[in-house]
């Protein structure tokens, strides 16, 4: 039997049950569409998150005690001696120590509880931050322990609304400070905490907290851009100074964290990719459900067309012709459903991304060719796998028994 006749018979079989074919295809549409939509949305937000992190210099390191990220937990292990020793390393530059203040900030009747950073001018270099109004902290502010303050954009908005705060006097705890600068907005909900920060000279924070031994945080940049060499130098130095025996390089044994923003980007990228894959796998379950639906419908079709199969065999159709016919029907259903699902998912994904961009800003639609071809190929394989049993059942019918089937 000619291949063209087999293909024609397969298409004719689908046409005769258009509504059934449409409903069967719908399961594949939903399955493939869900996979493509989840992967594309996940990739879009992964790109968005990484673009926000990349606004910081990839050569920037942060060093702080373990546990300091826990709210209300006072864990100190980084000393002024550590700061001096690190500053003498030839692989580091732009060292910015920090001491945190927990005092509330007031101006008139307005009051906020921001993250108050006692630090030096190098912090703004390391974090790629620029002033929108006024100026940044400078060396003279730190040497003279001047009562000046630089506000994050959100902190300035909360305290002064639409008023220019430069030169205004506010209160941090019980001390008066003069506003000398307001930072540019970071422009992202991910950086909302950065926009709410308040910065005072390091020497002032040191005096307020009465610190003589410990500091809370250090930000620095690697010299020459070799982040791994810088990390090894810092870790080796701190382990030596803190008497930590750790030849296995087990970070759980350290009492500090020393990591670069580049490492943070790698971690974030891994996490977001894992989430995207997880969502894709969850959505892929609906594709398997669609495959079961195809097998079910094809079994019903075999039963309904038993006489037709017997007649075709009686006039010369071979076993492989019948097998191919029903496999083609299953594959065509999944292929059509896959194409429709991809087109629908791309359109819906683009619409959702545009809505998210209006709300958050900076989000662009991301989709790869692999994210389109893989679900399509999977749909075809699903059609093939779940179509084999019904096709084999149809091909195994005997002509005389099939033609006498009621």
C-alpha positions in Angstrom: 0.0 0.0 0.0 1.3 3.4 -0.9 2.5 5.7 1.8 0.3 8.5 0.4 -2.8 6.3 0.8 -1.9 5.6 4.5 -1.4 9.3 5.1 -4.7 10.1 3.4 -6.5 7.5 5.5 -5.0 8.9 8.7 -6.2 12.5 7.8 -9.6 11.2 6.8 -9.9 9.5 10.2 -9.2 12.7 12.0 -11.6 14.7 9.9 -14.5 12.3 10.6 -14.2 13.0 14.4 -13.4 16.7 14.4 -14.8 17.5 17.8 -13.1 14.6 19.4 -9.8 15.5 17.7 -10.2 19.1 18.8 -10.8 18.1 22.5 -7.9 15.6 22.4 -5.6 18.3 20.9 -6.6 20.7 23.7 -4.8 18.6 26.3 -1.6 18.9 24.3 -2.1 22.6 23.8 -2.4 23.2 27.5 0.6 20.9 28.3 3.0 22.4 25.7 1.7 25.9 26.4 2.2 25.5 30.1 5.8 24.4 29.7 6.7 27.2 27.3 4.9 29.8 29.4 6.6 28.7 32.7 10.1 28.5 31.1 9.7 31.9 29.3 8.4 33.7 32.4 11.1 32.1 34.5 13.8 33.1 32.0 12.4 36.7 31.9 12.6 37.1 35.7 16.0 35.4 35.9 17.3 38.0 33.4 15.6 40.8 35.4 17.1 39.7 38.7 20.6 39.3 37.3 20.4 42.6 35.6 19.7 44.2 39.0 22.5 42.5 40.7 24.9 43.3 37.8 24.3 47.0 38.6 26.9 46.4 41.4 30.5 45.9 40.5 31.2 42.2 40.0 34.6 42.8 41.7 33.0 43.9 44.9 33.4 41.8 48.0 31.5 41.9 51.3 32.9 40.6 54.6 30.8 40.2 57.7 30.4 37.9 60.7 28.2 34.9 60.5 24.8 35.5 62.0 24.9 39.3 61.5 22.2 38.9 58.8 19.8 37.6 61.5 17.7 40.4 62.8 18.3 41.1 66.4 21.3 38.8 66.6 24.5 40.6 67.8 27.3 38.4 66.4 30.7 40.1 66.0 34.0 38.6 64.8 35.5 41.1 62.4 37.9 43.5 64.2 39.7 46.7 63.5 42.9 44.7 63.3 41.3 42.5 60.6 40.4 45.7 58.7 43.9 47.0 58.8 45.4 43.6 57.8 43.0 43.3 54.9 43.8 46.8 53.8 47.5 45.8 53.5 46.7 43.0 51.0 47.9 43.8 47.5 44.9 42.2 46.0 42.3 44.6 47.5 41.3 48.2 47.0 38.5 50.7 48.0 38.0 49.3 51.5 34.9 50.6 53.2 34.2 49.5 56.8 30.8 49.9 58.3 29.1 50.0 61.7 25.3 49.7 61.8 23.1 52.0 63.9 19.6 51.0 64.9 18.4 54.5 66.0 15.2 55.9 64.4 15.5 58.9 62.1 13.1 61.9 62.6 12.4 65.1 60.9 9.5 67.1 62.3 6.6 64.8 62.7 8.0 62.3 60.2 9.8 59.3 61.6 11.4 56.2 59.9 13.4 53.2 61.0 15.9 52.7 58.2 19.2 50.8 58.0 21.7 53.4 59.2 25.2 52.8 57.7 28.2 54.3 59.4 30.8 54.1 56.6 33.3 55.9 54.4 33.2 57.3 50.9 34.5 54.1 49.3 31.2 52.3 49.9 29.6 54.4 47.2 32.3 53.4 44.7 31.9 49.7 45.6 28.2 49.8 45.2 28.2 52.0 42.1 26.0 54.6 43.7 25.7 58.3 42.7 24.1 61.4 44.3 21.0 62.9 42.9 21.2 66.0 45.0 24.1 67.4 47.0 27.2 65.3 47.6 28.5 62.0 49.1 30.4 61.5 52.3 34.1 62.4 52.0 37.4 61.9 53.9 37.0 65.2 55.7 33.6 64.1 57.1 35.2 61.0 58.6 38.3 62.7 59.9 36.3 65.4 61.6 33.5 63.2 62.8 31.1 65.6 61.2 27.4 65.2 61.9 26.3 65.0 58.3 24.1 62.4 56.6 23.4 61.2 53.1 19.9 59.8 52.5 18.7 57.0 50.2 16.1 58.3 47.7 13.2 56.5 49.5 14.4 57.7 52.9 14.4 61.2 51.7 10.9 60.9 50.2 9.6 59.4 53.4 11.0 62.2 55.6 10.7 65.2 53.3 8.1 64.3 50.7 8.6 66.7 47.8 10.9 69.1 49.7 14.6 69.4 48.9 16.3 68.1 52.1 19.8 69.5 51.4 20.8 71.6 54.4 17.9 70.4 56.5 18.6 69.2 60.1 17.2 65.8 61.2 17.6 63.6 64.3 19.2 60.2 64.4 18.6 58.8 67.9 19.3 61.9 70.1 21.8 63.5 67.8 21.3 66.2 65.1 22.6 65.7 61.6 22.7 67.9 58.5 21.6 66.4 55.2 24.3 66.9 52.6 23.2 64.5 49.9 20.4 62.3 48.5 21.3 59.2 46.5 19.9 58.4 43.0 17.1 55.8 43.1 18.3 52.3 42.3 15.2 52.0 40.2 14.2 48.5 41.2 12.0 46.8 43.8 14.9 44.5 44.4 17.0 47.5 45.6 14.2 49.0 47.7 16.3 48.4 50.9 19.2 50.3 49.3 17.0 53.2 48.6 15.8 53.3 52.2 19.3 53.4 53.7 20.9 56.3 55.5 24.6 57.0 55.6 26.7 58.8 58.2 30.5 59.0 58.7 32.2 55.9 60.0 33.9 57.8 62.8 30.5 59.1 64.0 28.9 55.7 64.1 32.0 54.3 65.9 31.6 57.0 68.6 27.9 56.5 69.0 28.2 52.7 69.4 31.4 53.0 71.5 33.2 50.5 69.3 36.9 49.9 69.9 37.3 46.4 68.8 34.7 45.1 66.4 33.1 46.4 63.1 30.0 45.0 61.4 30.8 44.9 57.8 33.5 45.5 55.2 33.0 46.2 51.5 36.0 46.2 49.1 37.0 45.6 45.5 39.5 43.1 44.1 42.7 44.6 42.6 43.2 43.5 39.0 39.8 41.8 38.8 41.0 38.3 40.0 38.2 37.6 42.4 39.2 34.1 43.2 42.7 35.2 44.2 41.3 38.0 46.3 38.9 35.6 48.0 41.7 33.2 48.9 43.9 36.0 50.3 41.1 37.3 52.5 39.9 33.9 53.7 43.5 32.7 54.4 44.2 35.9 56.3 41.1 35.8 58.5 41.4 32.1 59.3 45.0 32.8 60.4 44.0 35.8 62.5 40.9 34.0 64.0 42.9 30.8 64.7 40.6 28.7 62.5 42.1 25.4 61.4 40.4 24.7 58.2 42.6 22.9 55.6 39.5 21.4 53.9 38.2 24.9 53.1 34.9 24.1 54.8 33.1 27.4 55.0 30.9 26.1 57.8 33.9 26.2 60.1 34.5 29.9 59.5 33.1 32.6 61.7 32.8 35.0 58.8 31.5 35.3 55.3 33.8 36.6 52.5 32.1 36.6 49.1 32.0 38.6 45.9 28.9 40.0 44.2 30.0 37.8 41.3 29.5 34.7 43.5 26.1 36.1 44.6 25.2 36.4 40.9 26.2 32.8 40.3 24.1 31.7 43.3 21.1 33.7 42.2 21.5 32.4 38.6 21.5 28.8 39.9 18.5 29.3 42.1 16.4 31.0 39.4 17.3 28.4 36.9 16.4 25.7 39.3 13.0 27.4 39.9 12.4 27.7 36.2 13.2 24.0 35.6 11.0 23.0 38.5 8.1 25.0 37.1 8.7 23.6 33.7 8.6 20.0 35.1 5.4 20.7 37.0 3.8 22.1 33.8 5.2 19.0 31.9 2.8 16.8 34.0 -0.1 18.3 32.1 1.7 17.2 28.8 1.7 13.6 30.1 -2.0 13.9 31.0 -2.6 15.1 27.4 -0.7 12.0 26.2 -2.9 9.7 28.3 -5.9 11.5 26.7 -4.6 10.8 23.2 -4.1 7.1 24.0 -7.6 6.9 25.4 -9.2 8.6 22.4 -7.2 6.4 20.0 -8.3 3.2 21.7 -11.9 4.4 21.3 -11.2 5.2 17.7 -9.8 1.7 17.1 -12.9 0.2 18.6 -15.2 2.3 16.5 -13.3 1.7 13.3 -12.8 -2.1 13.7 -14.8 -2.9 10.6 -12.9 -0.2 8.6 -9.6 -1.8 9.6 -10.9 -5.3 8.6 -12.0 -4.0 5.2 -8.7 -2.2 4.6 -6.8 -5.4 5.5 -9.1 -7.4 3.2 -8.2 -5.3 0.2 -4.5 -5.5 0.8 -3.5 -3.2 3.7 -0.5 -4.6 5.6 0.0 -4.7 9.3 2.6 -1.9 9.1 0.2 0.2 7.1 -2.5 0.1 9.8 0.2 0.7 12.5 1.5 3.7 10.6 -1.9 5.1 10.0 -2.9 5.2 13.7 0.6 6.5 14.7 0.3 9.3 12.2 -3.1 10.3 13.6 -1.6 10.4 17.2 1.5 12.4 16.0 -0.5 14.9 14.0 -2.8 15.6 16.9 0.1 16.2 19.2 2.0 18.3 16.6 -1.0 20.5 15.9 -1.6 20.9 19.7 2.1 21.6 20.2 2.3 24.4 17.6 -0.9 26.0 18.9 0.3 25.7 22.5 3.7 27.3 21.6 2.1 30.2 19.8 -0.5 30.8 22.5 2.2 30.6 25.3 4.5 33.0 23.5 1.7 35.5 23.1 0.4 35.2 26.7 4.0 35.3 28.1 4.7 38.5 26.2 1.5 40.1 27.5 2.3 39.1 31.1 5.9 40.4 30.8 4.6 43.7 29.5 2.3 44.0 32.5 5.1 43.1 34.9 7.3 45.7 33.2 4.7 48.4 33.7 4.6 47.5 37.4 8.2 46.8 38.2 10.2 48.3 35.2 13.2 46.8 33.5 11.7 43.4 32.6 12.1 42.2 29.1 10.6 39.1 27.5 13.2 36.2 27.3 12.7 33.0 25.4 15.1 30.6 23.8 14.8 28.4 20.8 15.5 25.4 23.0 12.5 26.3 25.2 10.3 26.1 22.1 11.7 23.1 20.4 12.0 20.9 23.5 8.3 21.0 24.4 7.4 20.5 20.7 9.7 17.5 20.4 8.4 16.1 23.7 4.8 16.5 22.4 5.7 14.5 19.3 7.4 11.8 21.5 4.3 11.7 23.8 2.1 11.2 20.7 4.3 8.5 19.5 4.6 6.7 22.8 1.0 6.9 23.8 -0.1 6.1 20.2 1.9 2.9 19.9 -0.5 0.7 22.0 -3.7 1.7 20.1 -1.9 1.4 16.8 -0.6 -2.1 17.6 -4.0 -3.1 18.7 -5.5 -1.9 15.4 -2.7 -3.5 13.4 -3.2 -6.9 15.2 -6.9 -7.3 14.3 -7.7 -10.2 12.0 -9.6 -9.2 8.8 -12.5 -11.7 9.2 -13.0 -11.0 12.9 -12.8 -7.2 12.3 -15.3 -7.2 9.5 -17.8 -9.2 11.6 -17.4 -6.9 14.7 -20.6 -5.3 15.9 
